Amino acid sequence: MPLWSSSEATEATGGVCSVTWSAEGISIDTRTINPGDLFIALTDRRDGHDFVAQALLKGAAAALVSYRPANVSKNAPLLIVKDVMQGLNALGQAARSRTNARIIAVTGSVGKTSTKEMLKTVLEFQGRTYASIASYNNHWGVPLSLASMPRDTEFGIFEIGMNHPGEIAPLSRIARPHVGMVTSIAPAHMEAFNGIDAIAAEKAEIFAGLNPKGVAVLPADVETVDILVQGALRKDATILGFGEKADAYRLIALKSYKDVTVIQAQLRGAPAVLKINAVGHHFAMNALGVLAAVEALAGDPGRAAVDLFRWEPSAGRGRREIISLDPDERLREFELIDDAYNANPASMAAALQSLAYIVPSVSNTSNRTSRKIAILGDMLELGTDEIKYHISLAKNLHLRNLDVVHCVGLRMRACYNVLPVEIRGDWVETADEFKTKLHTMILAGDIVLVKGSLGSKVSTIVDLIRNLGQR
């Protein structure tokens, strides 16, 4: 069956459509639209109605609009509604209502996307699994992801984020999850919140739309866990914890071997050894949270524990790559850790800890020790204490054990100024200024971490580093 027929979409949205059509997918971007997609003419920085003609030319099955654009034929397959955003919400709610899938909504200050992808990896071996698109976790991303969910899905995984108070509860009520999961609580988006307790209270709104007899999967080690517990209890949820202090899914110890982490854990009191294809305490915590979530979804956590090793970090979220400076010489390589998608104090600390523990995967042509290098960009949206957070980063014990630390951005200058002289590298105001320097900063055998908020544009440095050689 198609994802949406014209009759289904018309009934769901209350819109008007004079042409019969069926859609196999949904798109909001003509650059990536596929033939047969339903194009949603959202208005953001640009009015999506300006691109309806182009979408139809590229083979869109139909377009969801609030009016017919002047350059679009009267016979074009248009679903006309009063408001496109409301129409998209209606499609998302209808898609949620027509499925028998077990639904989980994932939120948290750190680790949402990695946890979502880890869940997707292990659940795909237990049933037809669908996960929200990319990091589509906001007011339009969640209904868009819901509306894109196939009707025969058995496990649905949806990421829900926020920048301001009051954003999570409406999205939770649209998703109506059976399981609500919080990965972590940490300083992030502090500009809009009055302290860490306020962030925890907003994250606890993930339970606002929880189904009766729902389950709350919580990080037992965070200081604000009581706020999360109270939010779950208000919905009469069963609480399932993970972490070093958890009873159900407890981390006992972990050890890293090159690009693999071996986790000693207790799963419902039984000893277990888990392996994941990534290095870092935060990834180990994500893994335990995933197993707890699989149990909450009525899946098989034992099978999931085995399949965890199939997951790998995605681009921008801790992915490790070998870059060859000379494709004909094995000893002319270095390692890149791409963690440039986002940053806050907690995720920055986790990335530095991972770098400190990593065993080099490449050799070099000299007898020198491989260096561990960090290129750190600004952490954004931290509010009035942003400079304090950047200064505190320089006191991180893992950072102080690195060989070289380079800093990018006006905020990160505060960190750079107090770095120990022996590890202080370069500071530049913008990422673009590293263009002419990188070839002298990185040598064969080095391990290079790039970490910063998306707005700091350190992801462009990742691209420049890749261009130094061949992946």
Sine and cosine of phi, psi and omega as CSV:
sin_phi,cos_phi,sin_psi,cos_psi,sin_omega,cos_omega
0.00,0.00,0.51,-0.86,0.06,-1.00
-0.92,0.39,0.30,-0.95,0.07,-1.00
-0.90,0.44,-0.71,0.70,0.04,-1.00
-0.64,-0.77,0.71,-0.71,0.19,-0.98
-0.98,-0.18,0.33,-0.94,0.00,-1.00
-0.87,0.49,-0.61,0.79,-0.02,-1.00
-0.93,0.37,-0.67,0.75,0.03,-1.00
-0.89,0.45,-0.73,0.69,-0.05,-1.00
-0.92,0.40,-0.60,0.80,0.03,-1.00
-0.91,0.41,-0.69,0.73,0.02,-1.00
-0.90,0.43,-0.65,0.76,-0.04,-1.00
-0.92,0.39,-0.63,0.78,-0.12,-0.99
-0.99,-0.11,-0.30,0.95,-0.11,-0.99
0.95,0.31,0.34,0.94,-0.03,-1.00
-1.00,0.05,-0.14,-0.99,-0.03,-1.00
-0.83,-0.56,0.74,-0.67,0.01,-1.00
-0.58,-0.81,0.81,-0.59,-0.06,-1.00
-0.98,-0.20,-0.07,1.00,-0.05,-1.00
-0.84,-0.54,0.68,-0.73,0.04,-1.00
-0.99,0.15,0.70,-0.72,0.02,-1.00
-0.44,-0.90,0.22,-0.98,0.13,-0.99
-0.63,-0.78,0.61,-0.79,-0.07,-1.00
-0.88,-0.48,0.61,-0.79,0.02,-1.00
-0.99,-0.15,-0.23,0.97,-0.02,-1.00
-0.35,-0.94,-0.06,-1.00,0.00,-1.00
-0.72,-0.69,0.61,-0.79,0.00,-1.00
-0.59,-0.81,0.53,-0.85,0.13,-0.99
-0.89,-0.46,0.10,0.99,-0.13,-0.99
-0.69,-0.73,0.89,-0.46,-0.02,-1.00
-0.93,0.36,-0.28,0.96,0.02,-1.00
-0.96,0.29,-0.43,0.90,-0.04,-1.00
-0.85,-0.52,0.15,0.99,-0.06,-1.00
-0.91,0.40,0.58,-0.81,0.05,-1.00
-0.94,-0.33,0.50,-0.87,0.09,-1.00
-0.83,0.56,0.71,-0.71,-0.01,-1.00
1.00,-0.07,-0.04,1.00,0.03,-1.00
-0.99,0.17,0.47,-0.88,0.20,-0.98
-1.00,0.02,0.88,-0.48,-0.02,-1.00
-1.00,0.04,0.79,-0.61,0.01,-1.00
-0.98,-0.20,0.90,-0.43,-0.10,-1.00
-1.00,0.08,0.91,0.41,0.02,-1.00
-0.94,0.34,0.44,-0.90,0.08,-1.00
-0.93,-0.36,0.88,-0.47,0.06,-1.00
-0.75,-0.66,-0.94,-0.34,0.11,-0.99
-0.95,0.31,-0.48,0.88,0.06,-1.00
-0.80,-0.60,0.43,-0.90,0.05,-1.00
-0.99,0.14,0.88,-0.47,-0.02,-1.00
-0.87,0.50,-0.36,0.93,0.03,-1.00
-0.90,0.43,-0.39,0.92,0.03,-1.00
-0.93,0.36,-0.25,0.97,-0.09,-1.00
-0.91,-0.42,0.12,0.99,-0.03,-1.00
-0.89,0.46,-0.72,0.69,-0.01,-1.00
-0.86,0.50,-0.67,0.74,0.02,-1.00
-0.91,0.42,-0.65,0.76,0.02,-1.00
-0.87,0.49,-0.70,0.71,0.00,-1.00
-0.91,0.41,-0.60,0.80,0.03,-1.00
-0.90,0.44,-0.54,0.84,0.00,-1.00
-1.00,0.10,0.06,1.00,0.11,-0.99
0.97,-0.23,0.24,0.97,0.05,-1.00
-0.85,0.53,0.64,-0.76,0.01,-1.00
-0.93,0.37,-0.57,0.82,-0.03,-1.00
-0.19,-0.98,0.07,-1.00,0.04,-1.00
-0.70,-0.71,0.69,-0.73,0.10,-1.00
-1.00,-0.02,0.90,-0.44,-0.14,-0.99
-0.68,-0.73,0.23,-0.97,0.12,-0.99
-0.97,-0.25,-0.12,0.99,0.11,-0.99
-0.29,-0.96,0.30,-0.96,0.03,-1.00
-1.00,0.07,0.88,-0.47,0.05,-1.00
-0.87,0.49,0.47,-0.88,-0.08,-1.00
-0.88,0.47,-0.52,0.86,-0.06,-1.00
-1.00,-0.05,0.28,0.96,-0.01,-1.00
-0.91,-0.42,0.72,-0.70,-0.05,-1.00
-0.86,0.51,0.50,-0.86,0.05,-1.00
-0.90,0.43,-0.39,0.92,-0.01,-1.00
-1.00,-0.09,0.11,0.99,-0.04,-1.00
-0.92,0.39,0.52,-0.85,0.01,-1.00
-0.97,0.25,1.00,0.00,-0.02,-1.00
-0.90,-0.44,0.68,-0.73,0.16,-0.99
-0.97,-0.26,0.96,-0.29,-0.13,-0.99
-0.99,-0.13,0.83,-0.55,0.00,-1.00
-0.82,-0.58,0.19,-0.98,0.00,-1.00
-0.92,0.39,-0.64,0.76,-0.05,-1.00
-0.60,-0.80,0.81,-0.59,-0.10,-0.99
-0.90,0.43,-0.66,0.75,-0.01,-1.00
-0.89,0.45,-0.68,0.73,0.05,-1.00
-0.90,0.43,-0.60,0.80,0.06,-1.00
-0.89,0.45,-0.66,0.75,0.04,-1.00
-0.90,0.43,-0.67,0.74,0.06,-1.00
-0.85,0.52,-0.66,0.75,0.00,-1.00
-0.90,0.43,-0.64,0.77,0.06,-1.00
-0.90,0.44,-0.67,0.74,0.02,-1.00
-0.88,0.47,-0.68,0.73,0.01,-1.00
-0.92,0.39,-0.61,0.79,0.02,-1.00
-0.92,0.38,-0.64,0.77,0.03,-1.00
-0.90,0.44,-0.62,0.78,0.03,-1.00
-0.91,0.41,-0.62,0.78,-0.06,-1.00
-0.95,0.32,-0.48,0.87,-0.11,-0.99
-1.00,0.02,-0.07,1.00,-0.05,-1.00
-0.97,-0.23,0.48,-0.88,0.12,-0.99
-0.98,-0.19,0.24,0.97,-0.06,-1.00
-0.90,0.43,0.49,-0.87,0.22,-0.98
-0.99,0.14,0.82,-0.57,-0.15,-0.99
-0.93,-0.37,0.71,-0.71,0.13,-0.99
-0.84,-0.54,0.69,-0.72,0.10,-1.00
-0.94,-0.35,0.79,-0.62,-0.09,-1.00
-0.91,-0.43,0.79,-0.62,0.12,-0.99
-0.69,-0.72,0.04,-1.00,0.00,-1.00
0.52,-0.86,0.35,-0.94,-0.01,-1.00
-0.96,0.28,-0.51,0.86,-0.03,-1.00
-0.66,-0.75,0.63,-0.78,0.19,-0.98
1.00,0.00,0.15,0.99,-0.03,-1.00
-0.87,0.49,-0.81,0.59,-0.11,-0.99
-0.93,0.37,-0.67,0.74,0.02,-1.00
-0.88,0.47,-0.66,0.75,0.02,-1.00
-0.91,0.41,-0.67,0.74,0.03,-1.00
-0.86,0.51,-0.71,0.71,-0.02,-1.00
-0.94,0.35,-0.58,0.82,0.06,-1.00
-0.91,0.42,-0.68,0.73,0.07,-1.00
-0.86,0.51,-0.70,0.71,0.00,-1.00
-0.87,0.50,-0.67,0.74,-0.02,-1.00
-0.87,0.49,-0.73,0.69,-0.09,-1.00
-0.98,0.19,-0.52,0.85,-0.04,-1.00
-0.98,0.22,-0.37,0.93,0.03,-1.00
-0.88,0.48,-0.34,0.94,0.02,-1.00
-1.00,-0.04,0.08,1.00,-0.03,-1.00
-0.83,-0.56,-0.07,1.00,0.02,-1.00
0.25,-0.97,0.14,-0.99,0.01,-1.00
-0.92,0.39,0.90,-0.44,-0.18,-0.98
-0.88,-0.47,0.67,-0.74,0.06,-1.00
-0.77,-0.64,0.68,-0.73,0.04,-1.00
-0.80,-0.60,0.51,-0.86,-0.03,-1.00
-0.85,0.53,0.47,-0.88,-0.13,-0.99
-0.96,0.28,0.75,-0.66,0.09,-1.00
0.70,0.71,-0.78,-0.63,0.09,-1.00
-0.94,-0.34,0.66,0.75,0.00,-1.00
-0.97,0.24,1.00,0.05,-0.12,-0.99
-0.79,-0.61,0.28,0.96,-0.06,-1.00
-0.95,-0.32,-0.32,-0.95,-0.16,-0.99
-0.90,0.44,-0.43,0.90,0.09,-1.00
-0.96,-0.27,-0.43,0.90,-0.03,-1.00
-0.92,0.38,-0.63,0.78,-0.02,-1.00
-0.93,0.37,-0.78,0.63,0.04,-1.00
-0.90,0.44,-0.54,0.84,0.06,-1.00
-0.89,0.45,-0.69,0.72,0.02,-1.00
-0.91,0.41,-0.66,0.75,0.04,-1.00
-0.88,0.47,-0.71,0.71,-0.03,-1.00
-0.91,0.42,-0.35,0.94,0.00,-1.00
-1.00,-0.01,-0.06,1.00,-0.06,-1.00
-0.97,0.25,0.83,-0.55,0.06,-1.00
-0.86,0.52,0.54,-0.84,-0.10,-1.00
-0.93,0.37,-0.37,0.93,-0.03,-1.00
-0.99,-0.11,0.27,0.96,0.03,-1.00
-0.87,0.49,0.63,-0.78,0.04,-1.00
-0.96,-0.27,-0.52,0.85,0.09,-1.00
-0.76,-0.65,0.85,-0.53,0.02,-1.00
-0.90,-0.43,0.79,-0.62,-0.08,-1.00
-0.86,-0.50,0.84,-0.53,-0.08,-1.00
-0.77,-0.64,0.77,-0.63,0.03,-1.00
-1.00,-0.02,0.71,-0.70,0.00,-1.00
-0.79,-0.62,0.83,-0.56,-0.02,-1.00
-0.87,-0.49,-0.05,-1.00,0.02,-1.00
-0.34,-0.94,0.43,-0.90,0.17,-0.99
-0.87,-0.50,-0.40,0.92,-0.08,-1.00
-0.66,-0.75,0.35,-0.94,0.05,-1.00
-0.86,0.51,0.55,-0.84,0.09,-1.00
1.00,0.06,0.12,0.99,-0.06,-1.00
-1.00,-0.03,-0.51,0.86,-0.14,-0.99
-0.97,0.23,-0.69,0.73,-0.10,-1.00
-0.83,0.55,-0.74,0.68,0.00,-1.00
-0.88,0.48,-0.58,0.82,-0.01,-1.00
-0.96,0.29,-0.59,0.81,0.08,-1.00
-0.90,0.44,-0.61,0.80,-0.01,-1.00
-0.94,0.33,-0.47,0.88,0.09,-1.00
-0.95,0.30,-0.68,0.73,-0.05,-1.00
-0.96,0.28,-0.50,0.87,-0.03,-1.00
0.70,0.72,0.89,0.46,-0.10,-1.00
-0.96,0.28,0.44,-0.90,0.19,-0.98
-0.99,0.13,-0.44,0.90,-0.02,-1.00
-0.74,-0.68,0.75,-0.66,0.14,-0.99
-0.92,-0.38,0.78,-0.63,-0.07,-1.00
-0.83,-0.56,0.72,-0.69,0.13,-0.99
-0.92,-0.39,0.86,-0.52,-0.05,-1.00
-0.98,0.19,-0.61,0.79,-0.10,-1.00
-0.16,-0.99,0.27,-0.96,0.15,-0.99
-0.77,-0.63,0.82,-0.58,-0.04,-1.00
-0.41,-0.91,0.27,-0.96,0.06,-1.00
-0.88,0.48,0.92,-0.40,0.06,-1.00
-0.36,-0.93,0.63,-0.78,-0.06,-1.00
0.83,0.55,0.61,0.80,-0.09,-1.00
-0.92,0.38,-0.31,0.95,0.00,-1.00
-0.86,0.51,-0.49,0.87,-0.10,-1.00
-0.98,-0.21,0.00,1.00,-0.11,-0.99
-0.78,-0.63,0.53,-0.85,0.00,-1.00
-1.00,-0.08,0.93,0.37,0.08,-1.00
0.99,-0.16,0.18,-0.98,-0.09,-1.00
-0.93,0.37,-0.50,0.86,0.04,-1.00
-0.90,0.44,-0.60,0.80,0.02,-1.00
-0.92,0.39,-0.59,0.81,0.06,-1.00
-0.90,0.43,-0.70,0.71,0.01,-1.00
-0.88,0.47,-0.65,0.76,0.01,-1.00
-0.89,0.45,-0.63,0.78,0.04,-1.00
-0.93,0.37,-0.67,0.75,0.04,-1.00
-0.89,0.46,-0.54,0.84,0.01,-1.00
-0.92,0.40,-0.25,0.97,0.05,-1.00
-0.95,0.32,-0.08,1.00,0.11,-0.99
-0.87,0.49,-0.36,0.93,-0.01,-1.00
-1.00,0.00,0.01,1.00,-0.07,-1.00
-0.87,0.50,-0.61,0.80,-0.03,-1.00
-0.98,-0.22,0.23,0.97,-0.08,-1.00
-0.87,0.49,0.69,-0.72,0.06,-1.00
-0.90,0.44,0.41,-0.91,0.13,-0.99
-0.83,0.56,0.61,-0.79,-0.06,-1.00
0.89,0.46,0.50,0.86,0.02,-1.00
-0.97,0.24,0.15,-0.99,-0.05,-1.00
-0.83,-0.55,0.68,-0.74,0.09,-1.00
-0.95,-0.30,0.86,-0.52,0.04,-1.00
-0.98,-0.20,0.89,-0.45,-0.20,-0.98
-0.82,-0.58,0.54,-0.84,0.08,-1.00
-0.98,0.17,0.93,-0.36,-0.15,-0.99
-0.94,0.34,-0.34,0.94,-0.15,-0.99
-1.00,-0.02,-0.17,0.99,-0.06,-1.00
-0.97,0.24,0.54,-0.84,-0.07,-1.00
-0.91,0.41,-0.42,0.91,-0.05,-1.00
-0.99,-0.13,0.36,0.93,-0.07,-1.00
-0.88,0.48,-0.51,0.86,0.00,-1.00
-0.88,0.47,-0.57,0.82,0.04,-1.00
-0.91,0.41,-0.65,0.76,0.03,-1.00
-0.92,0.40,-0.66,0.75,0.00,-1.00
-0.88,0.48,-0.70,0.71,0.01,-1.00
-0.89,0.46,-0.64,0.77,0.06,-1.00
-0.88,0.47,-0.63,0.77,0.02,-1.00
-0.94,0.34,-0.65,0.76,-0.03,-1.00
-0.92,0.39,-0.50,0.87,0.05,-1.00
-0.88,0.47,-0.39,0.92,0.04,-1.00
-0.97,-0.25,0.23,0.97,0.00,-1.00
0.82,0.57,0.60,0.80,-0.04,-1.00
-0.99,0.13,0.51,-0.86,0.21,-0.98
-0.97,0.23,0.70,-0.71,-0.08,-1.00
-0.96,-0.27,0.75,-0.66,0.00,-1.00
-0.79,-0.62,0.86,-0.51,-0.09,-1.00
-0.97,-0.25,0.38,-0.93,0.12,-0.99
-0.63,-0.77,0.50,-0.86,0.00,-1.00
0.74,-0.67,-0.08,-1.00,-0.05,-1.00
-0.93,0.36,-0.42,0.91,-0.01,-1.00
-0.98,-0.20,0.03,1.00,-0.09,-1.00
-0.98,0.21,0.48,-0.87,0.10,-1.00
-1.00,0.07,-0.64,0.77,-0.15,-0.99
-0.99,0.16,-0.82,0.57,-0.06,-1.00
-0.83,-0.56,1.00,0.00,-0.18,-0.98
-0.97,-0.26,0.73,-0.68,0.13,-0.99
-0.99,0.10,0.82,-0.57,0.02,-1.00
-0.99,-0.15,-0.75,0.66,-0.01,-1.00
-0.28,-0.96,0.30,-0.96,0.10,-1.00
-0.52,-0.85,0.42,-0.91,0.04,-1.00
-0.58,-0.82,0.64,-0.77,-0.04,-1.00
-0.98,-0.22,0.66,-0.75,0.07,-1.00
-0.77,-0.64,0.98,-0.21,-0.08,-1.00
0.79,0.61,-0.94,-0.34,-0.07,-1.00
-0.97,-0.25,0.35,0.94,0.00,-1.00
-0.83,-0.56,0.66,-0.75,0.12,-0.99
-0.93,-0.38,0.78,-0.63,0.07,-1.00
-0.97,-0.23,0.81,-0.59,-0.11,-0.99
-0.92,-0.39,0.80,-0.60,0.19,-0.98
-1.00,-0.09,0.78,-0.62,-0.10,-1.00
-0.59,-0.81,0.22,-0.97,0.22,-0.98
-0.88,-0.48,0.86,-0.52,0.00,-1.00
-0.94,-0.33,0.96,-0.27,-0.08,-1.00
0.83,0.56,0.64,0.77,0.05,-1.00
1.00,0.04,-0.23,0.97,-0.02,-1.00
-1.00,-0.06,0.73,-0.69,0.03,-1.00
-0.92,0.40,0.59,-0.81,-0.02,-1.00
-0.50,-0.87,0.48,-0.88,0.10,-0.99
-0.86,-0.51,0.82,-0.57,-0.04,-1.00
-0.88,-0.48,0.46,-0.89,0.08,-1.00
-0.80,-0.60,0.67,-0.74,0.13,-0.99
-0.76,-0.65,0.47,-0.89,-0.04,-1.00
-1.00,0.05,0.78,0.62,0.00,-1.00
-0.29,-0.96,0.33,-0.94,0.00,-1.00
-0.91,-0.41,0.77,-0.64,0.07,-1.00
0.57,-0.82,0.63,-0.78,0.03,-1.00
-0.87,0.49,-0.62,0.78,-0.05,-1.00
-0.91,0.41,-0.60,0.80,0.05,-1.00
-0.93,0.37,-0.58,0.82,0.06,-1.00
-0.90,0.44,-0.67,0.74,0.05,-1.00
-0.89,0.46,-0.69,0.72,0.05,-1.00
-0.83,0.55,-0.66,0.75,-0.04,-1.00
-0.89,0.45,-0.68,0.73,0.02,-1.00
-0.92,0.40,-0.63,0.77,0.07,-1.00
-0.88,0.48,-0.60,0.80,0.03,-1.00
-0.90,0.44,-0.70,0.72,0.01,-1.00
-0.89,0.45,-0.64,0.77,0.06,-1.00
-0.89,0.46,-0.66,0.75,0.00,-1.00
-0.91,0.41,-0.62,0.78,0.03,-1.00
-0.88,0.48,-0.69,0.73,0.07,-1.00
-0.87,0.50,-0.70,0.71,-0.02,-1.00
-0.89,0.45,-0.47,0.89,0.01,-1.00
-1.00,0.07,0.12,0.99,-0.03,-1.00
0.92,0.39,0.48,0.87,0.10,-0.99
-1.00,-0.06,-0.25,-0.97,-0.04,-1.00
-0.94,-0.35,0.99,-0.16,-0.02,-1.00
-0.91,0.41,-0.46,0.89,0.06,-1.00
-0.90,0.43,-0.72,0.69,0.06,-1.00
-0.90,0.44,-0.65,0.76,0.00,-1.00
-0.89,0.46,-0.59,0.81,0.01,-1.00
-0.87,0.49,-0.59,0.80,0.04,-1.00
-0.95,0.31,-0.66,0.75,-0.10,-1.00
-0.98,0.18,-0.14,0.99,0.06,-1.00
-0.81,0.58,-0.54,0.84,-0.07,-1.00
-0.93,0.37,-0.24,0.97,0.02,-1.00
-0.98,0.22,-0.31,0.95,-0.05,-1.00
-0.99,0.15,0.58,-0.81,0.12,-0.99
-0.70,-0.71,0.56,-0.83,0.03,-1.00
-0.85,0.52,0.56,-0.83,0.02,-1.00
-1.00,0.03,0.15,-0.99,-0.02,-1.00
-0.85,0.53,0.71,-0.70,0.04,-1.00
0.99,0.10,-0.04,1.00,-0.08,-1.00
-0.76,-0.65,0.65,0.76,0.07,-1.00
0.98,-0.18,0.19,0.98,0.00,-1.00
-0.92,0.38,0.69,-0.73,0.03,-1.00
-0.98,-0.22,0.69,-0.72,-0.03,-1.00
-0.69,-0.72,0.59,-0.81,0.13,-0.99
-1.00,-0.09,0.82,-0.57,0.02,-1.00
-0.95,-0.31,0.82,-0.57,-0.03,-1.00
-0.99,-0.12,0.86,-0.51,0.08,-1.00
-0.98,0.22,-0.40,0.92,0.04,-1.00
-0.57,-0.82,0.95,-0.31,-0.09,-1.00
-0.88,0.48,-0.28,0.96,-0.02,-1.00
-0.99,-0.11,-0.02,1.00,-0.06,-1.00
-0.75,-0.66,0.93,-0.36,-0.07,-1.00
-0.87,0.49,-0.52,0.86,-0.08,-1.00
-0.99,0.12,0.07,1.00,0.01,-1.00
-0.95,-0.32,0.87,0.49,-0.03,-1.00
-0.74,-0.68,0.41,-0.91,0.19,-0.98
-0.66,-0.76,0.17,-0.99,-0.08,-1.00
-0.91,-0.41,0.70,-0.71,0.02,-1.00
-0.92,-0.39,0.73,-0.68,0.13,-0.99
-0.93,-0.37,0.94,-0.33,-0.06,-1.00
-1.00,-0.03,0.98,-0.19,0.02,-1.00
-0.79,-0.62,0.69,0.73,-0.21,-0.98
-0.99,-0.13,0.18,0.98,-0.07,-1.00
-0.99,0.16,-0.58,0.81,-0.08,-1.00
-0.38,-0.92,0.32,-0.95,0.02,-1.00
-0.36,-0.93,0.67,-0.74,0.22,-0.98
-0.56,-0.83,0.10,-1.00,-0.08,-1.00
-0.82,0.58,-0.63,0.78,-0.03,-1.00
-0.94,0.34,-0.73,0.69,-0.02,-1.00
-0.94,0.34,-0.52,0.85,0.07,-1.00
-0.91,0.42,-0.71,0.71,0.03,-1.00
-0.88,0.48,-0.65,0.76,0.00,-1.00
-0.90,0.43,-0.66,0.75,0.00,-1.00
-0.91,0.41,-0.64,0.77,0.01,-1.00
-0.93,0.38,-0.61,0.79,0.07,-1.00
-0.89,0.46,-0.69,0.73,0.03,-1.00
-0.87,0.49,-0.71,0.71,0.00,-1.00
-0.88,0.48,-0.65,0.76,-0.01,-1.00
-0.89,0.45,-0.55,0.83,-0.07,-1.00
-1.00,0.02,-0.27,0.96,-0.11,-0.99
-0.91,0.41,0.69,-0.72,0.13,-0.99
-1.00,-0.06,0.75,-0.66,-0.04,-1.00
-0.83,0.56,0.65,-0.76,0.03,-1.00
-0.99,-0.16,-0.11,0.99,-0.06,-1.00
-0.80,-0.59,0.33,-0.94,0.04,-1.00
-0.96,-0.27,0.08,-1.00,0.09,-1.00
-0.67,-0.74,0.19,-0.98,-0.15,-0.99
-0.99,0.12,-0.21,0.98,0.00,-1.00
-0.95,-0.31,0.03,-1.00,0.01,-1.00
-1.00,-0.02,0.07,1.00,-0.04,-1.00
-0.95,0.30,0.39,-0.92,0.04,-1.00
-0.97,0.24,0.65,-0.76,0.05,-1.00
-0.87,0.49,0.71,-0.70,-0.01,-1.00
-1.00,0.00,0.50,-0.86,0.15,-0.99
-0.95,-0.30,0.89,-0.46,-0.13,-0.99
-0.88,-0.47,0.71,-0.71,0.09,-1.00
-0.89,-0.47,0.75,-0.67,0.14,-0.99
-0.91,-0.41,0.94,-0.33,-0.19,-0.98
-0.92,-0.40,0.79,-0.61,0.04,-1.00
-0.98,-0.21,0.18,-0.98,-0.02,-1.00
-0.81,0.59,0.60,-0.80,0.20,-0.98
-0.99,-0.12,0.86,-0.51,-0.13,-0.99
-0.98,-0.19,0.24,-0.97,0.08,-1.00
0.87,0.49,0.65,0.76,0.01,-1.00
-0.98,-0.22,0.07,1.00,0.10,-0.99
0.97,0.24,-0.40,-0.92,-0.13,-0.99
-0.93,0.36,-0.33,0.94,0.00,-1.00
-1.00,-0.09,0.30,0.95,-0.12,-0.99
-0.87,0.49,-0.62,0.79,-0.01,-1.00
-0.93,0.38,-0.63,0.78,0.03,-1.00
-0.87,0.50,-0.67,0.74,0.00,-1.00
-0.90,0.43,-0.61,0.79,0.00,-1.00
-0.95,0.32,-0.61,0.79,0.06,-1.00
-0.91,0.42,-0.67,0.75,-0.01,-1.00
-0.88,0.48,-0.49,0.87,0.00,-1.00
-0.86,0.51,-0.58,0.82,-0.02,-1.00
-0.92,0.40,-0.30,0.95,0.00,-1.00
-1.00,-0.02,-0.05,1.00,0.01,-1.00
-0.89,0.46,0.81,-0.58,-0.09,-1.00
-0.90,0.44,-0.57,0.82,0.02,-1.00
-0.93,0.37,-0.64,0.77,0.04,-1.00
-0.89,0.46,-0.65,0.76,-0.04,-1.00
-0.94,0.35,-0.22,0.97,0.06,-1.00
-1.00,-0.05,0.03,1.00,0.04,-1.00
-0.99,0.15,0.16,-0.99,-0.02,-1.00
-1.00,-0.02,-0.64,0.77,-0.02,-1.00
-0.58,-0.82,0.69,-0.72,0.08,-1.00
-0.80,-0.60,0.88,-0.48,0.10,-1.00
-0.97,-0.23,0.53,-0.85,-0.06,-1.00
-0.80,-0.59,0.58,-0.81,-0.04,-1.00
-0.76,-0.65,0.83,-0.56,0.12,-0.99
0.91,-0.41,0.39,-0.92,-0.03,-1.00
-0.91,0.41,-0.62,0.79,0.01,-1.00
-0.94,0.33,-0.65,0.76,-0.03,-1.00
-0.94,0.34,-0.20,0.98,0.09,-1.00
-0.89,0.46,-0.54,0.84,0.03,-1.00
-0.89,0.46,-0.62,0.78,0.08,-1.00
-0.93,0.38,-0.73,0.69,-0.04,-1.00
-0.84,0.54,-0.64,0.77,-0.07,-1.00
-0.90,0.43,-0.42,0.91,-0.05,-1.00
-0.93,-0.37,0.15,0.99,0.08,-1.00
-0.92,0.40,0.55,-0.84,0.14,-0.99
-0.85,0.53,0.66,-0.75,-0.09,-1.00
-0.85,0.53,-0.58,0.82,-0.11,-0.99
-0.93,0.36,-0.31,0.95,0.03,-1.00
-0.91,-0.41,-0.02,1.00,-0.07,-1.00
-0.95,0.30,0.86,-0.51,0.04,-1.00
-0.99,-0.11,-0.84,-0.55,0.00,-1.00
-0.96,-0.27,0.45,-0.90,0.21,-0.98
-0.86,-0.51,0.70,-0.71,0.11,-0.99
-0.73,-0.68,0.45,-0.89,-0.02,-1.00
-0.97,0.25,-0.60,0.80,-0.02,-1.00
-0.78,-0.62,0.47,-0.88,-0.01,-1.00
-0.86,0.51,-0.53,0.85,-0.05,-1.00
-0.87,0.49,-0.42,0.91,-0.06,-1.00
-0.96,0.29,-0.18,0.98,0.04,-1.00
-0.99,0.14,-0.12,0.99,-0.09,-1.00
-0.78,0.62,-0.72,0.70,-0.12,-0.99
-1.00,-0.03,0.02,1.00,-0.11,-0.99
-0.95,-0.33,-0.44,0.90,-0.21,-0.98
-0.86,0.51,-0.59,0.81,-0.08,-1.00
-0.91,0.41,-0.33,0.95,0.05,-1.00
-0.99,-0.16,-0.20,0.98,-0.07,-1.00
-1.00,0.01,-0.42,0.91,-0.14,-0.99
-0.89,-0.46,0.76,-0.64,0.00,-1.00
-0.87,-0.50,0.30,-0.95,0.04,-1.00
-0.84,0.55,0.67,-0.74,0.00,-1.00
1.00,-0.06,-0.22,0.98,-0.03,-1.00
-0.95,0.30,0.40,-0.91,0.18,-0.98
-0.90,-0.44,0.84,-0.54,-0.12,-0.99
-0.86,-0.51,0.87,-0.50,0.09,-1.00
-0.98,-0.18,0.75,-0.66,0.14,-0.99
-0.89,-0.46,0.86,-0.51,-0.11,-0.99
-0.61,-0.79,0.71,-0.70,0.06,-1.00
0.07,-1.00,0.22,-0.98,0.08,-1.00
-0.92,0.39,0.45,-0.89,-0.04,-1.00
-0.83,0.56,-0.63,0.77,-0.02,-1.00
-0.93,0.37,-0.27,0.96,0.05,-1.00
-0.97,0.23,-0.23,0.97,0.06,-1.00
0.90,0.43,0.42,0.91,0.06,-1.00
-0.94,0.33,-0.21,0.98,0.10,-1.00
-0.88,0.47,-0.45,0.89,0.06,-1.00
-0.93,0.37,-0.48,0.88,0.06,-1.00
-0.93,0.36,-0.60,0.80,0.07,-1.00
-0.84,0.54,-0.71,0.70,0.01,-1.00
-0.89,0.46,-0.64,0.77,0.01,-1.00
-0.91,0.41,-0.63,0.77,0.02,-1.00
-0.91,0.42,-0.67,0.74,0.04,-1.00
-0.87,0.50,-0.56,0.83,-0.02,-1.00
-0.95,0.30,-0.17,0.99,0.05,-1.00
-0.94,0.34,-0.35,0.94,-0.03,-1.00
-0.38,-0.93,-0.53,-0.85,-0.01,-1.00
-0.84,-0.54,0.72,-0.69,-0.04,-1.00
-0.94,0.34,0.00,0.00,0.00,0.00
